[in-house]
Amino acid sequence: MGKYFGTDGFRGEANVDLTAMHAFKVGMFLGWYYGHEHKARIVIGKDTRRSSYMFEDALCAGLTAAGADAYLLHVTTTPSVSYVARTEGFDCGVMISASHNPFQDNGIKLINGHGEKMDDAVIDEVEKYLDGKWEVPLATGGDIGQVIDYAAGRNRYVGYIISLATCSYRGMKVGLDCSNGSTWQIAKSVFDALGAETYVINNHPDGVNVNLDCGSTHIKGLQRFVKEKGLDVGFAFDGDADRCLAVDEKGNEVNGDKIMYVAARYMKDKGLLGDTKVVTTVMSNFGLYKALDELGIGYEKTAVGDKYVYENMVQNDHLIGGEQSGHIIFRRHATTGDGLITAVKIMECLLEQKTTLSELAAPVTMVPQILKNVEVTDKDETMNAACVQNSVKECEKLLGDSGRVLLRKSGTEPVLRVMSEGTDPQLCEEMVEKMIDSMRQGGFLVKVR
């Protein structure tokens, strides 16, 4: 990770860590970098945060000042920007979003012309420019760029999602939690077009309610909704819809690990998986691996972040991968996690196999896993502190072969993820508290979120 950009873009509190001037300079750099041999074409999307409009204007000002043309998808999803960038000949794409973070945060995600997260080499150059290592010349006269309304690109993405469905959803009652974010208009139109009886919650964004007690990070609301309405299935998205978690007909959460199992088993039964493996991160639950072992499906483990999952998939030609949090990548259809594609693929599993989601997910028995987010004074200093390292080693010794602990830095927030997994939930809780206490004693702890 660099000074500004983490594993999922340049993210921080709007006008504190991430300012309109930052956005303007990112736009200036991109317009100049891609405009050496032709007028650069860059597509931009945004989520529903109040500050997203400010950052959109600043990006456009920077791009056009450097001579590039900016194409606006308006409020849309991160995967739609990826899709449009790779299918319609854009030099790159930009998504303005802080994903699952609260509204006061925002972010700038850069996507290359192949629809993938931007290459590290380009990110390094952006950071040098932000630090004033050189100047970018201003365009003049007819070389100044223009801003173009490109809502048609978003509509083509919606058509693409609809085209992936293998059968009608007629007769299915589906609940959608749009998190007051990017899918607030798109998701219902997809499911309505496919014939579902669609029920939607949290689809009234006001600029400050994105992810507020809703969506994939607060799934209990959708669980209640599915049970109250007697729905067949529910899907919860995050602010920019690169994540999706599901709720079965009984109101039980079906997390990313279970979604990967359901989809991989279906692909194997259909002969679509071949010899490829499921790509997971180190946060995936032992219960997933046990269930995959029973099916004879192999798996890989990467560092946390869908960026690393996708890199592994490309390098080894794997077809499905993702995270417990709901970033699921179906590589035949997308180059990034896509919540709407995930929902459509789960619907395919249900309808083609004529069963319920609870039945499909039943073979995965999740091992108790305790995870707490701890805000600290400095992530690297805390991770490397002797008192913290000694605590981790002691916890590993106490758990032995019955479990594991994991301490890692968030790529998008000033927090450490403190996790313990094992057969004894009480012991796991004690191990997490033990590690947190070591941070408190070392003077690193700010608060436990």
C-alpha positions in Angstrom: 0.0 0.0 0.0 1.1 3.5 -0.7 0.8 6.8 1.1 -2.6 7.6 -0.3 -3.9 4.5 -2.0 -4.7 1.3 -0.1 -5.9 -2.1 -1.4 -9.2 -0.5 -2.5 -8.3 3.0 -3.7 -7.7 6.4 -2.0 -10.1 6.4 0.9 -10.7 8.6 3.9 -13.0 11.1 5.5 -14.3 13.6 2.9 -12.5 17.0 3.1 -10.3 15.7 5.9 -8.2 12.9 4.5 -9.5 13.0 1.0 -10.2 16.5 -0.4 -11.6 18.0 -3.6 -8.1 19.1 -4.5 -6.9 15.5 -4.2 -9.6 14.5 -6.7 -8.7 17.4 -9.0 -5.1 16.3 -9.1 -6.0 12.7 -9.7 -8.0 13.8 -12.6 -5.2 16.0 -13.9 -2.7 13.1 -13.7 -5.0 10.6 -15.4 -5.9 13.0 -18.2 -2.2 13.7 -18.9 -1.0 10.1 -18.4 -3.4 8.6 -20.9 -3.4 11.6 -23.2 0.1 11.4 -24.7 -0.9 9.9 -28.0 -4.6 10.6 -28.1 -7.3 12.4 -26.3 -7.9 10.3 -23.2 -11.4 8.9 -22.6 -12.2 8.2 -18.9 -15.5 6.9 -17.5 -16.6 7.9 -14.0 -19.2 6.5 -11.7 -20.3 7.5 -8.1 -22.3 6.2 -5.2 -24.9 8.1 -3.3 -22.8 9.9 -0.6 -23.3 13.6 -0.4 -19.6 14.2 -1.1 -19.6 12.0 -4.2 -21.0 14.9 -6.3 -18.2 17.2 -5.1 -15.5 14.7 -6.0 -17.2 14.0 -9.3 -17.0 17.7 -10.2 -13.4 18.0 -9.0 -12.3 14.9 -11.0 -14.0 16.2 -14.2 -12.3 19.6 -13.7 -8.9 17.9 -13.4 -9.5 15.6 -16.4 -10.8 18.3 -18.8 -8.1 20.7 -17.7 -5.5 18.1 -18.7 -7.2 17.6 -22.0 -9.2 14.4 -21.4 -12.9 13.7 -22.0 -14.9 12.6 -18.9 -17.9 10.3 -19.4 -20.4 10.3 -16.5 -22.3 7.2 -15.6 -23.8 9.1 -12.6 -24.9 7.0 -9.6 -23.9 3.4 -10.4 -22.0 0.5 -9.1 -18.3 -0.2 -9.0 -18.6 -3.3 -11.2 -20.5 -1.3 -13.8 -17.6 1.1 -14.1 -15.3 -2.0 -14.6 -17.7 -3.5 -17.2 -18.0 -0.2 -19.2 -14.3 0.5 -19.0 -13.3 -2.9 -20.4 -16.1 -3.3 -23.0 -16.3 0.2 -24.5 -12.7 1.1 -25.1 -12.0 3.5 -22.3 -8.4 4.3 -21.1 -9.5 3.8 -17.5 -12.4 4.1 -15.1 -12.9 5.9 -11.8 -15.4 5.0 -9.1 -16.1 7.5 -6.4 -17.1 5.5 -3.3 -16.0 4.3 0.1 -17.9 1.0 -0.4 -19.2 -0.2 3.0 -17.8 2.7 5.0 -20.1 5.3 6.6 -21.3 8.3 4.6 -18.7 10.8 5.9 -15.9 8.7 4.2 -15.4 8.6 0.5 -12.9 7.1 -1.9 -11.4 7.2 -5.4 -11.1 3.7 -7.0 -9.0 3.5 -10.2 -9.8 0.9 -12.8 -7.6 0.1 -15.8 -8.8 -0.3 -19.4 -9.2 -4.1 -18.8 -11.7 -3.5 -16.0 -9.3 -4.5 -13.3 -8.0 -2.6 -10.3 -5.4 -0.2 -11.5 -1.8 -1.4 -11.9 0.5 -0.6 -9.0 3.0 1.1 -11.4 0.4 3.7 -12.3 -0.7 4.1 -8.7 2.9 4.9 -7.8 3.0 7.6 -10.4 -0.3 9.1 -9.2 1.1 9.3 -5.7 4.3 11.0 -6.9 2.2 13.6 -8.6 0.0 14.1 -5.5 3.3 14.7 -3.6 4.3 17.4 -6.0 7.2 15.5 -7.7 6.3 17.1 -11.0 3.8 19.3 -12.8 1.2 18.4 -15.4 0.7 20.9 -18.2 -2.7 22.5 -18.7 -4.6 22.0 -21.9 -5.6 25.1 -23.9 -8.0 26.1 -26.6 -9.6 23.2 -28.4 -7.4 20.7 -26.5 -9.4 21.3 -23.3 -11.6 18.2 -22.7 -15.3 17.9 -22.3 -17.8 16.2 -19.9 -20.2 13.8 -21.6 -23.4 12.3 -20.1 -23.0 8.6 -20.5 -26.0 7.1 -18.7 -26.3 4.8 -21.7 -23.3 2.9 -20.5 -24.9 2.1 -17.2 -28.0 0.9 -19.1 -25.9 -1.4 -21.2 -24.4 -2.9 -18.0 -28.0 -3.5 -16.6 -28.8 -5.3 -19.9 -25.7 -7.4 -19.5 -26.6 -8.5 -16.0 -30.1 -9.5 -17.2 -28.6 -11.5 -20.1 -26.7 -13.7 -17.6 -29.8 -15.2 -16.1 -30.5 -18.7 -17.4 -34.3 -18.8 -16.7 -37.3 -16.7 -15.6 -37.7 -15.7 -12.0 -41.5 -15.8 -12.3 -43.0 -17.2 -9.1 -40.0 -16.2 -6.9 -40.4 -13.7 -4.1 -37.1 -11.9 -3.8 -36.0 -9.3 -1.2 -33.3 -6.7 -1.9 -31.5 -4.5 0.6 -29.9 -1.7 -1.5 -28.1 -0.2 1.4 -29.3 3.3 0.2 -26.4 3.0 -2.2 -25.5 2.4 -5.8 -28.1 -0.3 -6.5 -31.1 1.8 -5.3 -32.5 2.0 -8.8 -30.6 -0.7 -10.7 -31.3 -3.9 -8.6 -35.1 -3.8 -8.7 -35.1 -3.1 -12.4 -33.0 -6.3 -12.9 -35.2 -8.6 -10.9 -38.4 -7.0 -12.2 -37.2 -7.6 -15.8 -36.5 -11.2 -15.0 -40.0 -11.7 -13.7 -39.5 -11.8 -9.9 -41.9 -10.5 -7.3 -39.5 -8.0 -6.0 -39.5 -6.5 -2.5 -37.0 -3.7 -1.8 -35.8 -2.0 1.4 -33.3 0.8 1.9 -33.7 2.3 -1.5 -34.2 5.9 -0.5 -30.7 7.5 -0.4 -30.4 11.0 1.0 -26.7 11.4 0.9 -26.0 10.5 4.5 -27.8 7.2 5.0 -25.7 4.9 2.8 -24.8 1.8 4.8 -26.6 3.2 7.8 -27.8 0.1 9.7 -28.5 -1.6 6.4 -27.0 -3.5 3.5 -24.4 -6.3 3.6 -22.7 -5.0 6.8 -26.0 -4.9 8.8 -27.9 -7.8 7.4 -30.3 -8.4 10.3 -32.8 -6.0 8.8 -33.0 -8.1 5.6 -33.2 -11.2 7.7 -36.3 -9.9 9.5 -37.8 -8.6 6.2 -37.4 -12.0 4.5 -39.2 -13.8 7.4 -41.9 -11.2 7.8 -42.8 -11.2 4.1 -42.3 -14.9 3.6 -39.8 -14.4 0.8 -37.9 -17.2 -1.1 -34.5 -15.4 -0.8 -33.0 -12.1 -0.1 -29.8 -10.3 -1.2 -28.0 -7.5 0.6 -25.5 -5.2 -1.2 -23.0 -2.7 0.1 -22.7 1.0 -0.8 -21.1 0.4 -4.2 -22.5 -3.1 -4.8 -19.2 -5.0 -5.3 -20.4 -7.1 -2.3 -23.5 -9.3 -1.9 -24.6 -11.5 1.0 -27.7 -13.6 0.9 -30.5 -14.6 3.3 -32.3 -17.9 2.9 -36.0 -18.5 3.1 -35.7 -19.2 6.8 -34.1 -15.8 7.5 -30.6 -17.2 7.9 -27.5 -15.3 6.7 -25.6 -17.0 3.8 -22.2 -15.3 3.9 -19.5 -15.2 1.2 -18.0 -18.5 2.2 -21.3 -20.3 1.8 -22.1 -18.5 -1.4 -18.8 -19.7 -2.8 -19.6 -23.3 -1.7 -23.1 -23.2 -3.3 -21.8 -21.8 -6.6 -18.7 -24.1 -6.8 -20.7 -27.2 -6.1 -23.2 -26.2 -8.8 -20.4 -25.5 -11.3 -18.8 -28.9 -10.5 -22.1 -30.7 -11.0 -22.6 -28.9 -14.3 -19.1 -29.7 -15.4 -18.2 -26.0 -15.4 -15.5 -26.1 -12.8 -13.1 -28.5 -14.4 -9.8 -28.9 -12.4 -9.9 -25.3 -11.2 -9.9 -24.3 -7.5 -11.9 -22.0 -5.4 -9.8 -19.0 -4.4 -10.4 -17.8 -0.8 -8.6 -15.4 1.6 -7.1 -16.2 5.0 -10.3 -15.0 6.6 -12.4 -17.8 5.1 -13.9 -20.2 7.7 -12.5 -23.7 8.3 -16.1 -25.0 7.7 -15.9 -23.9 4.1 -12.6 -25.9 3.5 -14.1 -29.0 5.2 -17.2 -28.9 3.0 -15.1 -28.4 -0.2 -12.8 -31.3 0.9 -15.9 -33.5 1.0 -16.7 -32.6 -2.5 -13.2 -33.0 -3.8 -12.9 -29.4 -4.8 -9.5 -27.8 -4.2 -8.9 -24.3 -2.9 -6.3 -21.6 -2.7 -5.7 -19.0 0.1 -4.6 -15.4 -0.5 -4.1 -12.3 1.5 -7.3 -10.4 2.3 -8.6 -8.3 -0.5 -10.5 -9.1 -3.7 -7.5 -7.7 -5.6 -5.4 -10.6 -4.4 -8.1 -13.1 -5.0 -8.4 -11.9 -8.6 -4.7 -11.9 -9.2 -4.5 -15.5 -8.1 -7.5 -16.4 -10.3 -5.8 -14.9 -13.3 -2.4 -16.5 -12.6 -3.8 -19.9 -12.1 -6.9 -19.7 -14.4 -9.4 -20.3 -11.6 -13.0 -19.4 -12.2 -14.5 -18.6 -8.9 -13.2 -16.9 -5.8 -14.0 -14.4 -3.1 -14.2 -13.3 0.5 -16.4 -14.1 3.4 -17.6 -10.5 3.3 -19.3 -11.0 0.0 -16.8 -10.0 -2.7 -17.4 -12.9 -5.1 -15.7 -13.0 -8.5 -17.1 -15.1 -11.3 -14.2 -14.7 -13.7 -16.2 -15.9 -16.8 -18.4 -12.8 -16.3 -16.5 -10.1 -14.5 -13.0 -8.9 -13.5 -14.1 -7.8 -10.0 -16.5 -8.6 -7.3 -20.1 -7.9 -8.5 -23.0 -8.1 -6.1 -25.6 -8.2 -8.9 -23.8 -11.0 -10.7 -23.5 -12.9 -7.4 -27.3 -12.6 -6.9 -28.1 -13.7 -10.4 -25.8 -16.7 -10.1 -27.3 -17.7 -6.8 -30.8 -17.5 -8.4 -29.5 -19.8 -11.1 -28.4 -22.3 -8.5 -31.8 -22.2 -6.8 -34.0 -22.4 -9.9 -31.9 -24.9 -11.9 -31.7 -27.3 -9.0 -35.3 -26.6 -7.9 -34.4 -26.3 -4.2 -34.0 -23.8 -1.4 -31.0 -21.8 -0.4 -31.1 -23.3 3.1 -30.7 -26.8 1.5 -27.9 -25.7 -0.8 -25.9 -24.0 2.0 -26.6 -26.7 4.7 -23.3 -28.7 4.2 -21.2 -25.8 5.3 -21.0 -25.8 9.1 -19.3 -22.6 10.2 -16.7 -22.9 12.9 -17.1 -20.2 15.6 -15.1 -17.2 14.5 -14.8 -14.0 16.7 -13.7 -10.9 14.8 -13.3 -7.4 16.3 -12.2 -4.2 14.6 -9.8 -2.2 16.7 -8.8 1.4 16.0 -5.2 2.0 16.9 -2.8 5.0 16.9 -0.6 3.4 14.2 -1.3 0.1 12.4 2.3 -0.8 11.6 3.7 0.2 14.9 1.0 -1.7 16.8 1.4 -4.8 14.6 5.2 -4.9 15.2 5.1 -4.1 18.9 6.7 -6.8 21.1 3.8 -6.9 23.5 1.3 -7.5 20.7 3.5 -10.1 19.0 4.0 -11.9 22.3 0.3 -11.9 22.9 -0.4 -13.4 19.4 2.2 -16.2 20.0 0.7 -16.9 23.5 -2.8 -17.2 22.0 -1.5 -19.5 19.3 0.1 -21.7 21.9 -3.1 -21.8 24.0 -5.3 -22.8 21.1 -2.9 -25.4 19.7 -4.5 -27.5 17.0 -8.1 -26.6 18.1 -8.1 -23.1 16.4 -6.1 -20.2 15.1 -5.7 -16.4 15.6 -5.2 -13.8 12.9 -4.1 -10.1 13.3 -4.1 -8.0 10.2 -4.3 -4.4 9.0 -7.4 -3.1 7.3 -6.5 -1.9 3.8 -9.2 0.9 3.9 -9.5 2.0 7.6 -7.2 2.9 10.5 -8.0 -0.4 12.2 -6.6 -3.8 12.9 -8.8 -6.9 12.4 -8.4 -9.1 15.4 -9.8 -12.6 14.8 -9.8 -16.0 16.5 -11.4 -19.2 15.2 -11.9 -22.5 16.9 -14.2 -25.1 18.2 -14.7 -23.3 21.6 -16.3 -19.9 21.1 -15.7 -18.8 24.7 -12.0 -19.5 24.3 -11.9 -17.7 21.0 -13.5 -14.6 22.7 -10.8 -14.8 25.4 -8.1 -14.9 22.8 -9.4 -11.8 21.0 -9.7 -9.9 24.2 -6.2 -11.0 25.2 -4.7 -9.5 22.0 -6.8 -6.3 22.3 -5.6 -6.0 25.9 -2.0 -6.1 24.8 -2.7 -3.1 22.5 -4.3 -1.3 25.4 -1.3 -2.0 27.7 1.1 -0.8 24.9 -0.8 2.5 24.6 -1.9 1.8 21.0 -5.6 1.3 21.5 -8.0 4.1 20.5 -11.3 2.2 20.6 -12.9 -1.1 19.8 -15.5 -0.6 17.1 
